[in-house]
Amino acid sequence: MTANYSLKSIAAHLGAELRCVGGDELGNKEASGVATLMGANNRQIAFLANPRYRAQLADTKALAVIASEAVSADVPVHCLVHSEPYRAYAELTQLFEQRPSPAEGVHPSACIGEHVVIGEGAKIAAGVVIHDHVVIGCNAEILANAVIESGSTLGDEVFIGAHVTLAHGVTLGNQVRIQAGTVVGSEGFGYAPFRDASDGGVRWQRIAQLGSVVIGNRVEIGANTSIDRGALDNTIIEDDVIIDNQVQVAHNVKIGRGTAIAGCVGIAGSATIGRECSIGGGAGIAGHLTIADGTTVLGMTLINRSVNKAGVYASGTGMQEAATWRKSAVRFTQLEQLNKRVKALEQQLENKTGLDNSKST
């Protein structure tokens, strides 16, 4: 059932200033949801965070609009004035979220090991398996068929989606959210190659991964992401990191506070990503390198050496028509030959210029 909230209660919740029009000076009208400026009806709240949409204010049918002081005079309906409209919108969406939640307590079908500590207000759904010596904080929410292996520690208000696996000894801080299908603490990709004495072929000796994964507070991790445990030291994700779906974080990676990583990024072992970095979708980061604090990596970029100075980095080529791309690809293979020809021409020009100068003297 959809919840309704009065404008004055929403303003108080967001820390916004409510400016009313049309006779509802007390802000008693109720909102039933959130929508875009053009899509909202007279029971919904819209927001303006991008100035490109400012022209849409005049025609909005919204009950109220969240906007900054700078544009509040242009809002023809009730206005919730906030210094950070997009943040306020993000907070407001949580009031209207209708995500199903398991009942408080432990579902009868959950399998709970020995010496498990479950904090007050926790919700453990059907089919969850919790091994021995696990600590789960207060108001945690663990959805169906998640597996939490022995020795793991989960902080308060943690959300664990369906079918998530936390391997042994993993540590999560408070308010961590992990979406469905993600695996945290799986074995890192560590093998020592050697030659088989019998036939000379390559074989691989597995290296036991003796570290774990330590995740800080307020970290958000998307669906079907893999975060490997460390080989010796821990894989570390600091506070306030957000990681999208289908990201691979290899063993001993360190990700600094406040960094955002988009979908399908691959991070090789022992890479260190600084604080407040932005990594675009599909980027690849080689192992044993460092990325400076505040760096932005655009989508599909290959980082194959350390980035020591913050900036915006990109690699690869943009989209072209296929016929043009094929020609460009052929020319790319000819660059070395072209480089040699240019050097030869430069040498000929230098020799010729030298001869001409000697004649003039």
C-alpha positions as a LaTeX table, in Angstrom:
\begin{tabular}{lrrr}
\hline
Residue & $x$ (\AA) & $y$ (\AA) & $z$ (\AA) \\
\hline
Met1 & 0.00 & 0.00 & 0.00 \\
Thr2 & 1.32 & 3.41 & $-0.98$ \\
Ala3 & 2.10 & 5.74 & 1.92 \\
Asn4 & 1.10 & 9.41 & 1.83 \\
Tyr5 & 3.04 & 12.23 & 3.48 \\
Ser6 & 2.12 & 15.85 & 4.03 \\
Leu7 & 4.31 & 18.50 & 2.45 \\
Lys8 & 5.24 & 19.91 & 5.85 \\
Ser9 & 6.36 & 16.48 & 7.10 \\
Ile10 & 8.38 & 15.94 & 3.92 \\
Ala11 & 10.01 & 19.35 & 4.34 \\
Ala12 & 10.98 & 18.47 & 7.90 \\
His13 & 12.34 & 15.10 & 6.81 \\
Leu14 & 14.48 & 16.64 & 4.06 \\
Gly15 & 15.53 & 19.73 & 5.97 \\
Ala16 & 13.97 & 21.83 & 3.20 \\
Glu17 & 12.11 & 25.14 & 3.36 \\
Leu18 & 8.50 & 24.77 & 2.23 \\
Arg19 & 7.11 & 27.66 & 0.21 \\
Cys20 & 3.41 & 27.20 & $-0.43$ \\
Val21 & 1.08 & 28.61 & $-3.07$ \\
Gly22 & $-2.66$ & 28.43 & $-3.73$ \\
Gly23 & $-4.02$ & 28.60 & $-0.20$ \\
Asp24 & $-2.27$ & 25.63 & 1.44 \\
Glu25 & 0.01 & 27.77 & 3.58 \\
Leu26 & 0.26 & 25.07 & 6.25 \\
Gly27 & 1.53 & 22.42 & 3.84 \\
Asn28 & $-1.14$ & 19.92 & 4.77 \\
Lys29 & $-1.61$ & 18.55 & 1.26 \\
Glu30 & $-0.31$ & 15.02 & 0.93 \\
Ala31 & 2.02 & 13.53 & $-1.65$ \\
Ser32 & 1.78 & 9.92 & $-2.78$ \\
Gly33 & 4.97 & 9.57 & $-4.81$ \\
Val34 & 7.83 & 11.05 & $-6.81$ \\
Ala35 & 7.98 & 11.70 & $-10.57$ \\
Thr36 & 9.68 & 13.82 & $-13.22$ \\
Leu37 & 8.71 & 17.42 & $-13.90$ \\
Met38 & 6.73 & 16.48 & $-17.01$ \\
Gly39 & 5.35 & 13.18 & $-15.71$ \\
Ala40 & 4.19 & 14.23 & $-12.24$ \\
Asn41 & 0.53 & 14.66 & $-11.30$ \\
Asn42 & $-0.96$ & 16.80 & $-8.56$ \\
Arg43 & $-0.26$ & 14.13 & $-5.91$ \\
Gln44 & 3.43 & 13.72 & $-6.74$ \\
Ile45 & 6.64 & 15.60 & $-6.04$ \\
Ala46 & 9.12 & 16.44 & $-8.79$ \\
Phe47 & 12.63 & 17.85 & $-8.60$ \\
Leu48 & 14.91 & 20.11 & $-10.60$ \\
Ala49 & 18.62 & 19.39 & $-10.28$ \\
Asn50 & 19.79 & 19.84 & $-13.88$ \\
Pro51 & 19.37 & 23.40 & $-15.24$ \\
Arg52 & 18.67 & 21.99 & $-18.71$ \\
Tyr53 & 15.17 & 21.10 & $-17.51$ \\
Arg54 & 14.38 & 24.52 & $-16.05$ \\
Ala55 & 12.02 & 25.35 & $-18.94$ \\
Gln56 & 9.80 & 22.43 & $-17.89$ \\
Leu57 & 8.88 & 24.17 & $-14.64$ \\
Ala58 & 6.25 & 26.31 & $-16.32$ \\
Asp59 & 4.15 & 23.32 & $-17.42$ \\
Thr60 & 4.64 & 20.94 & $-14.50$ \\
Lys61 & 1.51 & 19.48 & $-12.88$ \\
Ala62 & 3.40 & 18.36 & $-9.77$ \\
Leu63 & 2.09 & 19.03 & $-6.28$ \\
Ala64 & 5.53 & 20.39 & $-5.35$ \\
Val65 & 9.01 & 20.70 & $-6.79$ \\
Ile66 & 12.32 & 20.31 & $-4.99$ \\
Ala67 & 14.57 & 23.11 & $-6.24$ \\
Ser68 & 17.47 & 25.30 & $-5.22$ \\
Glu69 & 17.08 & 28.88 & $-4.03$ \\
Ala70 & 18.40 & 30.10 & $-7.38$ \\
Val71 & 15.41 & 28.75 & $-9.33$ \\
Ser72 & 12.74 & 28.72 & $-6.63$ \\
Ala73 & 11.12 & 31.92 & $-7.99$ \\
Asp74 & 10.32 & 30.09 & $-11.24$ \\
Val75 & 8.46 & 27.23 & $-9.52$ \\
Pro76 & 4.70 & 27.74 & $-10.12$ \\
Val77 & 3.61 & 25.17 & $-7.50$ \\
His78 & 4.62 & 24.42 & $-3.92$ \\
Cys79 & 8.40 & 24.50 & $-3.62$ \\
Leu80 & 10.72 & 22.57 & $-1.33$ \\
Val81 & 13.82 & 24.74 & $-1.31$ \\
His82 & 16.99 & 22.75 & $-0.70$ \\
Ser83 & 20.66 & 23.52 & $-1.25$ \\
Glu84 & 21.17 & 20.06 & $-2.80$ \\
Pro85 & 18.01 & 19.17 & $-4.76$ \\
Tyr86 & 19.33 & 15.91 & $-6.16$ \\
Arg87 & 20.35 & 14.67 & $-2.74$ \\
Ala88 & 16.97 & 15.68 & $-1.35$ \\
Tyr89 & 15.26 & 13.77 & $-4.17$ \\
Ala90 & 17.38 & 10.71 & $-3.35$ \\
Glu91 & 16.32 & 10.86 & 0.29 \\
Leu92 & 12.68 & 11.36 & $-0.66$ \\
Thr93 & 12.57 & 8.24 & $-2.85$ \\
Gln94 & 13.28 & 6.14 & 0.22 \\
Leu95 & 10.07 & 7.34 & 1.88 \\
Phe96 & 8.05 & 5.95 & $-1.03$ \\
Glu97 & 10.03 & 2.75 & $-1.59$ \\
Gln98 & 7.79 & $-0.31$ & $-1.57$ \\
Arg99 & 10.45 & $-3.02$ & $-1.57$ \\
Pro100 & 9.21 & $-6.19$ & 0.18 \\
Ser101 & 10.97 & $-7.00$ & 3.42 \\
Pro102 & 11.04 & $-10.21$ & 5.46 \\
Ala103 & 9.44 & $-10.30$ & 8.88 \\
Glu104 & 11.56 & $-9.47$ & 11.88 \\
Gly105 & 13.28 & $-12.48$ & 13.40 \\
Val106 & 14.57 & $-15.71$ & 11.90 \\
His107 & 12.46 & $-17.62$ & 9.36 \\
Pro108 & 11.83 & $-21.26$ & 10.39 \\
Ser109 & 13.55 & $-22.55$ & 7.24 \\
Ala110 & 16.79 & $-20.64$ & 7.89 \\
Cys111 & 19.75 & $-22.74$ & 9.03 \\
Ile112 & 21.67 & $-21.08$ & 11.86 \\
Gly113 & 24.98 & $-22.47$ & 13.12 \\
Glu114 & 26.43 & $-22.49$ & 16.60 \\
His115 & 27.68 & $-19.45$ & 18.49 \\
Val116 & 25.90 & $-17.05$ & 16.12 \\
Val117 & 25.04 & $-13.59$ & 17.46 \\
Ile118 & 22.04 & $-11.89$ & 15.83 \\
Gly119 & 21.36 & $-8.29$ & 16.79 \\
Glu120 & 18.03 & $-6.84$ & 17.83 \\
Gly121 & 15.62 & $-6.11$ & 15.00 \\
Ala122 & 17.39 & $-8.31$ & 12.45 \\
Lys123 & 15.37 & $-9.96$ & 9.67 \\
Ile124 & 16.54 & $-13.36$ & 8.41 \\
Ala125 & 14.52 & $-14.64$ & 5.43 \\
Ala126 & 13.69 & $-18.14$ & 4.21 \\
Gly127 & 16.53 & $-20.46$ & 3.22 \\
Val128 & 19.33 & $-18.36$ & 4.67 \\
Val129 & 22.36 & $-20.34$ & 5.83 \\
Ile130 & 24.54 & $-18.85$ & 8.56 \\
His131 & 27.60 & $-20.83$ & 9.62 \\
Asp132 & 29.20 & $-20.94$ & 13.06 \\
His133 & 30.71 & $-17.94$ & 14.89 \\
Val134 & 28.99 & $-15.27$ & 12.78 \\
Val135 & 28.04 & $-11.87$ & 14.23 \\
Ile136 & 25.12 & $-9.98$ & 12.69 \\
Gly137 & 24.38 & $-6.43$ & 13.81 \\
Cys138 & 21.12 & $-4.80$ & 14.80 \\
Asn139 & 18.41 & $-4.21$ & 12.18 \\
Ala140 & 20.27 & $-6.24$ & 9.56 \\
Glu141 & 18.22 & $-7.62$ & 6.69 \\
Ile142 & 19.28 & $-10.86$ & 4.99 \\
Leu143 & 17.14 & $-12.03$ & 2.09 \\
Ala144 & 16.31 & $-15.52$ & 0.87 \\
Asn145 & 19.00 & $-18.16$ & 0.32 \\
Ala146 & 21.94 & $-15.95$ & 1.26 \\
Val147 & 24.95 & $-17.79$ & 2.70 \\
Ile148 & 27.19 & $-16.33$ & 5.39 \\
Glu149 & 30.18 & $-18.49$ & 6.17 \\
Ser150 & 31.94 & $-18.95$ & 9.49 \\
Gly151 & 33.71 & $-16.13$ & 11.28 \\
Ser152 & 32.10 & $-13.31$ & 9.31 \\
Thr153 & 31.02 & $-10.10$ & 11.01 \\
Leu154 & 28.21 & $-7.87$ & 9.74 \\
Gly155 & 27.55 & $-4.40$ & 11.16 \\
Asp156 & 24.28 & $-2.70$ & 12.01 \\
Glu157 & 21.63 & $-2.02$ & 9.33 \\
Val158 & 23.34 & $-4.22$ & 6.75 \\
Phe159 & 21.29 & $-5.34$ & 3.75 \\
Ile160 & 22.20 & $-8.66$ & 2.10 \\
Gly161 & 20.26 & $-9.49$ & $-1.09$ \\
Ala162 & 19.00 & $-12.88$ & $-2.16$ \\
His163 & 21.59 & $-15.53$ & $-3.04$ \\
Val164 & 24.52 & $-13.41$ & $-1.84$ \\
Thr165 & 27.50 & $-15.39$ & $-0.53$ \\
Leu166 & 29.84 & $-14.01$ & 2.11 \\
Ala167 & 32.79 & $-16.37$ & 2.44 \\
His168 & 34.51 & $-17.11$ & 5.73 \\
Gly169 & 35.99 & $-14.31$ & 7.78 \\
Val170 & 34.52 & $-11.39$ & 5.81 \\
Thr171 & 33.94 & $-8.12$ & 7.69 \\
Leu172 & 31.23 & $-5.62$ & 6.76 \\
Gly173 & 30.77 & $-2.23$ & 8.41 \\
Asn174 & 27.49 & $-0.53$ & 9.21 \\
Gln175 & 24.83 & 0.22 & 6.57 \\
Val176 & 26.47 & $-1.87$ & 3.87 \\
Arg177 & 24.12 & $-2.92$ & 1.05 \\
Ile178 & 24.92 & $-5.89$ & $-1.19$ \\
Gln179 & 22.55 & $-6.79$ & $-4.02$ \\
Ala180 & 21.48 & $-10.23$ & $-5.23$ \\
Gly181 & 23.96 & $-12.79$ & $-6.47$ \\
Thr182 & 27.15 & $-11.05$ & $-5.36$ \\
Val183 & 30.02 & $-13.06$ & $-3.89$ \\
Val184 & 32.36 & $-11.49$ & $-1.35$ \\
Gly185 & 35.48 & $-13.30$ & $-0.19$ \\
Ser186 & 35.81 & $-15.90$ & $-2.94$ \\
Glu187 & 39.30 & $-17.22$ & $-3.68$ \\
Gly188 & 41.61 & $-14.87$ & $-5.54$ \\
Phe189 & 43.10 & $-15.92$ & $-8.88$ \\
Gly190 & 46.42 & $-17.09$ & $-7.47$ \\
Tyr191 & 48.39 & $-19.94$ & $-9.07$ \\
Ala192 & 52.07 & $-20.82$ & $-9.44$ \\
Pro193 & 52.95 & $-22.33$ & $-12.85$ \\
Phe194 & 55.30 & $-25.29$ & $-13.13$ \\
Arg195 & 56.22 & $-27.97$ & $-15.66$ \\
Asp196 & 54.82 & $-31.46$ & $-15.25$ \\
Ala197 & 57.73 & $-33.82$ & $-14.85$ \\
Ser198 & 55.93 & $-36.56$ & $-16.77$ \\
Asp199 & 55.06 & $-34.76$ & $-20.00$ \\
Gly200 & 56.58 & $-31.25$ & $-19.73$ \\
Gly201 & 53.21 & $-29.53$ & $-19.95$ \\
Val202 & 52.25 & $-26.52$ & $-17.88$ \\
Arg203 & 50.44 & $-27.17$ & $-14.63$ \\
Trp204 & 49.18 & $-24.75$ & $-12.02$ \\
Gln205 & 49.73 & $-24.96$ & $-8.27$ \\
Arg206 & 46.88 & $-23.30$ & $-6.38$ \\
Ile207 & 47.96 & $-20.65$ & $-3.88$ \\
Ala208 & 45.76 & $-20.67$ & $-0.79$ \\
Gln209 & 44.26 & $-17.22$ & $-0.25$ \\
Leu210 & 44.98 & $-16.47$ & 3.39 \\
Gly211 & 43.64 & $-12.93$ & 3.59 \\
Ser212 & 40.03 & $-11.82$ & 3.71 \\
Val213 & 37.82 & $-8.89$ & 2.66 \\
Val214 & 37.22 & $-5.86$ & 4.87 \\
Ile215 & 34.44 & $-3.50$ & 3.80 \\
Gly216 & 33.81 & $-0.17$ & 5.52 \\
Asn217 & 30.63 & 1.71 & 6.37 \\
Arg218 & 27.89 & 2.74 & 3.94 \\
Val219 & 29.36 & 0.77 & 1.05 \\
Glu220 & 26.92 & $-0.21$ & $-1.72$ \\
Ile221 & 27.63 & $-3.17$ & $-4.00$ \\
Gly222 & 25.49 & $-4.12$ & $-7.00$ \\
Ala223 & 24.25 & $-7.49$ & $-8.24$ \\
Asn224 & 26.47 & $-10.32$ & $-9.47$ \\
Thr225 & 29.71 & $-8.63$ & $-8.48$ \\
Ser226 & 32.74 & $-10.62$ & $-7.29$ \\
Ile227 & 35.15 & $-9.38$ & $-4.64$ \\
Asp228 & 38.03 & $-11.78$ & $-4.03$ \\
Arg229 & 39.73 & $-12.32$ & $-0.71$ \\
Gly230 & 43.38 & $-11.35$ & $-0.33$ \\
Ala231 & 46.26 & $-13.73$ & $-0.87$ \\
Leu232 & 48.12 & $-12.64$ & 2.27 \\
Asp233 & 46.83 & $-9.18$ & 3.20 \\
Asn234 & 43.15 & $-8.28$ & 2.99 \\
Thr235 & 41.19 & $-6.88$ & 0.08 \\
Ile236 & 39.97 & $-3.52$ & 1.42 \\
Ile237 & 37.03 & $-1.34$ & 0.42 \\
Glu238 & 36.86 & 1.87 & 2.44 \\
Asp239 & 33.79 & 3.80 & 3.62 \\
Asp240 & 31.22 & 5.26 & 1.20 \\
Val241 & 32.35 & 3.36 & $-1.90$ \\
Ile242 & 29.66 & 2.49 & $-4.46$ \\
Ile243 & 30.17 & $-0.43$ & $-6.86$ \\
Asp244 & 27.79 & $-1.30$ & $-9.70$ \\
Asn245 & 26.72 & $-4.69$ & $-11.10$ \\
Gln246 & 29.05 & $-7.30$ & $-12.59$ \\
Val247 & 32.29 & $-5.78$ & $-11.35$ \\
Gln248 & 35.37 & $-7.93$ & $-10.68$ \\
Val249 & 37.56 & $-6.86$ & $-7.77$ \\
Ala250 & 40.58 & $-9.15$ & $-7.56$ \\
His251 & 42.62 & $-10.14$ & $-4.53$ \\
Asn252 & 44.44 & $-7.49$ & $-2.47$ \\
Val253 & 42.78 & $-4.58$ & $-4.27$ \\
Lys254 & 42.33 & $-1.44$ & $-2.18$ \\
Ile255 & 39.58 & 1.05 & $-3.02$ \\
Gly256 & 39.64 & 4.44 & $-1.33$ \\
Arg257 & 36.80 & 6.20 & 0.42 \\
Gly258 & 34.04 & 7.75 & $-1.69$ \\
Thr259 & 35.03 & 6.11 & $-4.98$ \\
Ala260 & 32.34 & 5.17 & $-7.53$ \\
Ile261 & 32.79 & 2.21 & $-9.91$ \\
Ala262 & 30.33 & 1.60 & $-12.76$ \\
Gly263 & 29.25 & $-1.75$ & $-14.20$ \\
Cys264 & 31.49 & $-4.38$ & $-15.81$ \\
Val265 & 34.76 & $-2.88$ & $-14.55$ \\
Gly266 & 37.62 & $-5.34$ & $-14.04$ \\
Ile267 & 40.26 & $-4.57$ & $-11.41$ \\
Ala268 & 43.30 & $-6.85$ & $-11.35$ \\
Gly269 & 45.12 & $-7.96$ & $-8.25$ \\
Ser270 & 46.93 & $-5.58$ & $-5.87$ \\
Ala271 & 45.73 & $-2.43$ & $-7.65$ \\
Thr272 & 45.20 & 0.56 & $-5.36$ \\
Ile273 & 42.46 & 3.01 & $-6.30$ \\
Gly274 & 42.50 & 6.32 & $-4.47$ \\
Arg275 & 39.76 & 8.23 & $-2.72$ \\
Glu276 & 36.84 & 9.89 & $-4.54$ \\
Cys277 & 37.71 & 8.41 & $-7.93$ \\
Ser278 & 35.13 & 7.74 & $-10.66$ \\
Ile279 & 35.63 & 4.64 & $-12.81$ \\
Gly280 & 33.44 & 4.42 & $-15.93$ \\
Gly281 & 31.70 & 1.27 & $-17.13$ \\
Gly282 & 33.73 & $-1.45$ & $-18.79$ \\
Ala283 & 37.09 & 0.03 & $-17.75$ \\
Gly284 & 40.00 & $-2.33$ & $-17.14$ \\
Ile285 & 42.61 & $-1.68$ & $-14.45$ \\
Ala286 & 45.82 & $-3.69$ & $-14.52$ \\
Gly287 & 47.35 & $-5.13$ & $-11.38$ \\
His288 & 49.98 & $-3.74$ & $-9.03$ \\
Leu289 & 49.40 & $-0.10$ & $-9.96$ \\
Thr290 & 48.10 & 2.99 & $-8.18$ \\
Ile291 & 45.44 & 5.49 & $-9.19$ \\
Ala292 & 45.65 & 8.92 & $-7.56$ \\
Asp293 & 42.88 & 10.38 & $-5.42$ \\
Gly294 & 40.20 & 12.23 & $-7.39$ \\
Thr295 & 40.92 & 10.56 & $-10.74$ \\
Thr296 & 38.17 & 10.06 & $-13.34$ \\
Val297 & 38.46 & 7.13 & $-15.73$ \\
Leu298 & 36.06 & 7.22 & $-18.66$ \\
Gly299 & 34.16 & 4.14 & $-19.84$ \\
Met300 & 36.05 & 1.35 & $-21.65$ \\
Thr301 & 39.42 & 2.84 & $-20.68$ \\
Leu302 & 42.40 & 0.52 & $-20.13$ \\
Ile303 & 44.61 & 1.68 & $-17.26$ \\
Asn304 & 47.89 & $-0.17$ & $-17.79$ \\
Arg305 & 50.21 & 2.04 & $-15.76$ \\
Ser306 & 49.92 & 4.02 & $-12.54$ \\
Val307 & 48.10 & 7.34 & $-12.57$ \\
Asn308 & 50.09 & 9.65 & $-10.29$ \\
Lys309 & 48.22 & 12.87 & $-11.04$ \\
Ala310 & 44.47 & 13.35 & $-10.73$ \\
Gly311 & 42.68 & 14.13 & $-13.97$ \\
Val312 & 40.32 & 12.67 & $-16.56$ \\
Tyr313 & 41.74 & 9.71 & $-18.47$ \\
Ala314 & 40.48 & 7.82 & $-21.52$ \\
Ser315 & 41.72 & 5.32 & $-24.10$ \\
Gly316 & 40.37 & 3.49 & $-27.13$ \\
Thr317 & 38.41 & 5.01 & $-30.00$ \\
Gly318 & 34.88 & 6.26 & $-30.28$ \\
Met319 & 32.18 & 4.74 & $-32.45$ \\
Gln320 & 32.47 & 5.03 & $-36.25$ \\
Glu321 & 30.62 & 3.56 & $-39.19$ \\
Ala322 & 31.91 & 0.04 & $-39.78$ \\
Ala323 & 33.50 & 0.82 & $-43.16$ \\
Thr324 & 35.39 & 3.79 & $-41.72$ \\
Trp325 & 36.46 & 1.78 & $-38.67$ \\
Arg326 & 37.91 & $-1.00$ & $-40.88$ \\
Lys327 & 40.01 & 1.54 & $-42.78$ \\
Ser328 & 41.18 & 3.08 & $-39.50$ \\
Ala329 & 42.09 & $-0.35$ & $-38.16$ \\
Val330 & 44.23 & $-1.08$ & $-41.24$ \\
Arg331 & 45.96 & 2.27 & $-40.91$ \\
Phe332 & 46.66 & 1.59 & $-37.27$ \\
Thr333 & 48.67 & $-1.49$ & $-38.24$ \\
Gln334 & 50.67 & 0.67 & $-40.65$ \\
Leu335 & 51.72 & 3.27 & $-38.07$ \\
Glu336 & 55.14 & 1.72 & $-37.41$ \\
Gln337 & 55.93 & 1.59 & $-41.12$ \\
Leu338 & 54.72 & 5.16 & $-41.52$ \\
Asn339 & 56.85 & 6.26 & $-38.57$ \\
Lys340 & 59.96 & 4.80 & $-40.21$ \\
Arg341 & 59.16 & 6.55 & $-43.51$ \\
Val342 & 58.72 & 9.90 & $-41.74$ \\
Lys343 & 62.06 & 9.50 & $-39.97$ \\
Ala344 & 63.75 & 8.62 & $-43.25$ \\
Leu345 & 62.27 & 11.72 & $-44.92$ \\
Glu346 & 63.36 & 13.88 & $-42.01$ \\
Gln347 & 66.90 & 12.50 & $-42.32$ \\
Gln348 & 66.93 & 13.18 & $-46.07$ \\
Leu349 & 65.70 & 16.73 & $-45.49$ \\
Glu350 & 68.34 & 17.28 & $-42.83$ \\
Asn351 & 71.09 & 15.97 & $-45.11$ \\
Lys352 & 69.88 & 18.11 & $-48.02$ \\
Thr353 & 69.67 & 21.21 & $-45.84$ \\
Gly354 & 73.19 & 20.57 & $-44.60$ \\
Leu355 & 74.52 & 20.30 & $-48.16$ \\
Asp356 & 72.76 & 23.50 & $-49.23$ \\
Asn357 & 74.20 & 25.35 & $-46.27$ \\
Ser358 & 77.75 & 24.15 & $-47.08$ \\
Lys359 & 77.44 & 25.39 & $-50.71$ \\
Ser360 & 76.38 & 28.85 & $-49.54$ \\
Thr361 & 79.53 & 29.21 & $-47.48$ \\
\hline
\end{tabular}
